[in-house]
Amino acid sequence: MALVRIDGDDLVVKIEGLDKLWAFKSSLTIPLANVRGATADPGITADPKGIRAPGARVPGVITAGTFHLDGEKVFWDVKDASKAVVIELAGEHYARLVIQVDDPRATVALVENALR
């Protein structure tokens, strides 16, 4: 699971627990200027993931790490699809972040309010 917060002009995503090991990341810091938006999207876990490098994927259990699909890098950290949030980025190492959060609606609202 990930914790999302706003720190000044940055979006900070902190990866918790053993997910740090599977995702090969402990946190991500993205300037808000490069965040295009966020949506709660439990259906995204059914989409193709691409090539895992590095990361872990056990279908129905966990998808975590960097995945390469159609020339883009996507960061994943999801175990429970019902809590998946997609954060769209521009001009960053990742095209999007697909993360599991405790409260998807609150996380989307936090990101969207920070972008206003």
BAZA-49768 format. One record per residue (C-alpha): residue number from 1; x, z, y. Coordinates in nm, 3 decimals. Each point is the difference from the previous one (the first is absolute). Layout:
residues N
NUM|X|Z|Y .
...
end
This chain:
residues 116
1|0.000|0.000|0.000 .
2|0.105|-0.055|0.359 .
3|-0.048|0.197|0.318 .
4|-0.050|-0.207|0.316 .
5|0.059|0.131|0.349 .
6|0.066|-0.130|0.348 .
7|0.324|0.119|0.160 .
8|0.022|-0.125|0.358 .
9|0.008|-0.379|-0.022 .
10|0.059|-0.007|-0.376 .
11|-0.211|0.000|-0.312 .
12|0.166|0.226|-0.256 .
13|-0.087|-0.022|-0.370 .
14|0.142|0.281|-0.214 .
15|-0.004|-0.055|-0.376 .
16|-0.072|0.320|-0.195 .
17|0.109|0.142|-0.333 .
18|0.129|-0.215|-0.282 .
19|-0.136|-0.308|0.176 .
20|0.327|0.004|0.196 .
21|0.181|-0.069|-0.325 .
22|-0.233|-0.280|-0.117 .
23|-0.020|-0.163|0.344 .
24|0.371|0.034|0.082 .
25|-0.099|0.128|0.347 .
26|-0.065|0.340|0.150 .
27|-0.135|-0.119|0.334 .
28|-0.060|-0.303|0.219 .
29|0.001|-0.008|0.379 .
30|-0.168|-0.297|0.168 .
31|-0.029|-0.055|0.377 .
32|-0.369|-0.007|0.094 .
33|0.069|-0.328|0.182 .
34|0.052|-0.157|-0.345 .
35|-0.316|0.143|-0.158 .
36|-0.290|-0.249|0.001 .
37|-0.265|0.224|-0.154 .
38|-0.115|0.201|-0.299 .
39|-0.287|-0.023|-0.247 .
40|-0.121|0.202|-0.296 .
41|0.005|-0.246|-0.290 .
42|-0.049|0.137|-0.351 .
43|-0.032|-0.356|-0.135 .
44|0.355|-0.097|0.095 .
45|0.137|0.157|-0.317 .
46|-0.156|-0.288|-0.198 .
47|0.195|-0.259|0.204 .
48|0.325|-0.151|-0.131 .
49|0.299|0.218|0.082 .
50|0.284|-0.249|-0.032 .
51|0.349|0.075|-0.121 .
52|0.102|0.366|-0.002 .
53|0.343|0.063|0.148 .
54|0.059|0.295|0.010 .
55|-0.294|0.208|-0.111 .
56|-0.229|0.104|-0.282 .
57|-0.325|-0.143|-0.133 .
58|-0.212|0.127|-0.286 .
59|-0.344|-0.168|0.031 .
60|-0.274|0.256|0.054 .
61|0.257|0.276|0.055 .
62|0.234|-0.077|0.292 .
63|0.123|-0.281|0.221 .
64|0.291|0.109|0.217 .
65|0.293|-0.162|0.175 .
66|0.078|-0.340|0.148 .
67|-0.181|-0.305|-0.133 .
68|0.074|-0.361|0.098 .
69|-0.298|-0.237|0.016 .
70|-0.025|-0.342|0.168 .
71|0.315|0.058|0.204 .
72|-0.112|0.340|0.129 .
73|0.109|0.353|-0.084 .
74|-0.275|0.254|-0.054 .
75|0.059|0.373|-0.040 .
76|-0.230|0.170|-0.253 .
77|-0.065|0.365|-0.084 .
78|-0.337|0.022|-0.177 .
79|-0.126|0.189|-0.304 .
80|-0.368|0.040|0.095 .
81|-0.151|-0.329|0.123 .
82|-0.292|0.179|0.167 .
83|0.245|0.151|0.250 .
84|0.195|-0.318|0.085 .
85|0.068|-0.094|0.362 .
86|0.160|-0.325|0.112 .
87|0.207|0.005|0.320 .
88|0.077|-0.350|0.130 .
89|0.335|-0.046|0.175 .
90|0.170|-0.271|0.208 .
91|0.372|-0.050|0.052 .
92|0.096|0.265|-0.256 .
93|0.185|0.015|-0.331 .
94|-0.341|0.025|-0.171 .
95|-0.302|-0.219|0.076 .
96|-0.229|0.284|-0.103 .
97|-0.007|0.350|-0.140 .
98|-0.247|0.077|-0.278 .
99|-0.009|0.376|-0.035 .
100|-0.214|0.272|-0.148 .
101|-0.109|0.267|0.244 .
102|-0.215|0.311|-0.035 .
103|-0.271|-0.124|0.243 .
104|-0.004|-0.379|0.048 .
105|-0.259|0.001|0.280 .
106|0.189|0.260|0.202 .
107|0.329|-0.188|-0.047 .
108|-0.152|-0.330|0.113 .
109|-0.151|0.175|0.304 .
110|0.336|0.160|0.083 .
111|0.179|-0.336|-0.008 .
112|-0.272|-0.189|0.186 .
113|-0.022|0.267|0.273 .
114|0.379|-0.010|0.045 .
115|-0.016|-0.376|0.054 .
116|-0.251|0.027|0.287 .
end
